Amino acid sequence: MKKPLLALIAVAAFAVGLFAAVTLTGNKGVFSEAHGTVVPLEKGKFGGDFTLQQGDNPVQLKDFQGKIVVFYFGYASCPDVCPTTLSIIGSALKKLKPAEQEQVQPLFISVDPERDQGEKLQAYAKHFHPSFIGLTADPDTVQQVASQYGAFYAKVESDSALGYLVDHSSKTYLVSKDGQYAKILPHDMRRADLLASIREAL
């Protein structure tokens, strides 16, 4: 099966899962639908807790309850969309007041654990904002977490010096302080969209 067809199937599966999650459990929460889509987190349907690694240390989503969690799936060797989106996230965070920043935890989840590990991943994430935490895990675990949130990615061989690229979805996720809802912002979000979504949930 060709990679473009796999990507199309993954997008369709995401859309069906998203529709089912909203239809079955409603979408009322701390987020409005402005700028993105609000989805209840319910095990077996959409989202939920996960455990990844920050270097040698396990990190769970529930570790940050009481904070809004902003996270993005990508990889450190990404030539375009990742640095663009992470720059928008970092810029929005810098617009928050110090007391607001303390209530937000940004995460960068690498879908390229083969190359993104330890200090390299942390340095890349913190380049965009000092509060970023870079996370990854073994390939099966990363795939499981991505699937929970309707994200997809696929390794693509390349003639570049990088050896290979990773095609991946580009959405930004915000999880509410109580861990009950996620808001999904599209790849073309603006800083103002993200900033408004964060502030409405504080």
C-alpha positions in Angstrom: 0.0 0.0 0.0 1.5 3.4 -1.0 2.2 6.0 1.7 -0.2 8.7 0.4 -3.0 6.1 0.7 -2.0 5.2 4.2 -2.0 8.9 5.1 -5.5 9.3 3.6 -6.8 6.3 5.6 -5.2 7.7 8.8 -6.9 11.1 8.2 -10.3 9.4 7.6 -9.9 7.3 10.8 -9.1 10.4 12.8 -12.2 12.2 11.4 -14.4 9.2 12.2 -13.0 8.9 15.7 -13.3 12.6 16.4 -17.0 12.6 15.3 -17.7 9.5 17.4 -16.1 11.0 20.5 -18.0 14.3 20.2 -21.3 12.6 19.3 -21.2 10.0 22.0 -20.0 12.1 25.0 -20.9 15.7 24.2 -18.4 18.6 23.9 -19.2 20.9 26.8 -16.2 21.8 28.9 -13.8 24.6 29.7 -13.1 25.3 26.1 -15.3 26.9 23.5 -15.3 25.6 19.9 -13.8 28.9 18.7 -10.4 28.3 16.9 -10.6 24.5 17.2 -12.5 21.4 18.1 -13.3 20.3 21.7 -13.3 16.6 22.5 -14.0 14.8 25.8 -11.2 12.5 26.9 -12.5 9.1 27.5 -10.5 5.9 27.6 -11.1 3.7 24.6 -12.7 6.5 22.6 -10.3 9.5 22.5 -7.2 10.7 24.3 -6.5 9.8 27.9 -3.4 9.4 30.1 -0.1 8.3 28.7 3.4 7.6 29.9 6.5 8.7 28.0 10.1 9.4 28.8 12.0 12.5 29.6 15.5 11.1 29.2 15.4 8.2 31.7 12.5 9.6 33.7 8.9 8.5 33.1 6.4 11.3 32.6 2.6 10.9 32.7 0.0 13.3 31.4 -1.7 13.1 34.8 1.4 14.5 36.4 0.3 17.9 35.2 -3.3 17.9 36.5 -4.1 21.4 37.7 -2.3 22.9 34.7 -3.3 23.3 31.1 -1.2 21.0 29.0 -0.2 22.1 25.5 1.4 19.4 23.4 2.5 18.8 19.8 3.7 15.7 17.9 6.7 16.2 15.7 10.5 15.5 15.5 13.6 17.5 15.9 14.9 17.1 12.4 11.7 18.4 10.9 12.6 21.0 8.3 9.5 23.2 8.3 6.2 22.6 10.0 7.5 21.6 13.5 9.7 24.7 14.0 6.9 26.9 12.7 4.3 25.5 15.0 6.6 25.3 18.0 7.6 28.9 17.5 3.9 29.9 17.5 3.4 27.9 20.8 6.5 29.5 22.3 5.5 33.0 21.2 2.0 32.5 22.7 3.5 31.3 26.0 5.7 34.4 26.2 2.7 36.6 25.9 1.2 35.1 29.1 1.8 36.9 32.4 4.1 35.0 34.8 1.2 33.8 36.9 -0.5 32.5 33.8 2.6 30.7 32.5 2.9 28.8 35.8 -0.5 27.2 35.0 0.5 25.9 31.6 2.8 23.0 30.7 4.0 22.7 27.1 5.2 19.2 25.8 6.9 18.3 22.6 6.4 14.6 21.8 8.9 13.2 19.3 7.7 10.6 16.8 11.3 10.0 15.9 12.7 8.2 18.9 15.5 6.7 16.8 17.1 10.1 16.6 15.5 12.2 19.3 16.7 11.2 22.7 18.0 12.7 26.0 19.7 16.1 25.9 19.3 16.5 22.2 15.5 16.4 22.5 15.4 18.6 25.6 17.6 21.2 24.0 15.5 21.3 20.9 12.2 21.6 22.8 13.6 24.3 25.2 14.8 26.4 22.2 11.2 27.4 21.6 10.4 28.1 25.3 12.2 27.2 28.5 9.2 25.5 30.1 8.9 23.0 27.2 9.5 19.3 28.1 10.7 17.0 25.3 9.2 13.5 25.5 9.5 10.3 23.5 9.6 6.5 24.2 10.0 3.3 22.3 8.3 3.2 18.9 5.3 1.1 20.0 4.5 3.4 22.9 4.8 6.6 20.8 2.5 5.0 18.2 0.0 4.2 20.9 -0.1 7.7 22.3 -0.3 9.2 18.8 -3.2 6.9 18.0 -5.0 7.9 21.2 -5.1 11.5 20.0 -5.8 10.8 16.3 -2.3 11.8 15.2 -0.5 9.9 12.5 3.0 9.8 11.1 5.1 7.7 8.7 8.8 7.4 8.0 9.7 8.5 4.4 13.0 7.7 2.8 14.9 10.8 1.6 18.0 11.6 -0.5 18.8 14.4 1.9 21.6 14.3 4.4 19.0 13.5 7.1 18.6 10.0 5.7 14.8 10.0 6.2 12.0 12.4 7.0 8.8 11.8 8.9 5.4 12.8 7.4 3.1 13.6 10.3 -0.1 15.4 11.2 0.3 18.9 12.6 -2.2 19.7 15.2 -1.8 21.3 18.6 -3.6 19.8 21.6 -4.7 21.6 24.8 -5.8 19.4 27.7 -7.9 21.0 30.4 -6.7 21.4 34.0 -8.9 18.6 35.2 -7.7 16.3 32.3 -11.3 15.8 31.1 -11.2 17.7 27.8 -8.9 18.4 24.9 -9.0 21.2 22.4 -7.5 20.5 19.0 -6.2 23.4 17.0 -5.4 23.1 13.3 -2.0 23.3 11.7 -2.7 26.9 10.5 -3.5 28.3 13.9 -2.4 31.8 14.7 -0.7 32.8 17.9 -3.8 34.8 18.8 -5.9 31.6 18.5 -3.7 29.6 20.8 -3.4 32.5 23.3 -7.2 32.9 23.5 -7.7 29.2 23.9 -5.2 29.0 26.8 -6.7 32.1 28.6 -10.3 30.9 28.4 -9.3 27.7 30.2 -7.2 29.3 32.9 
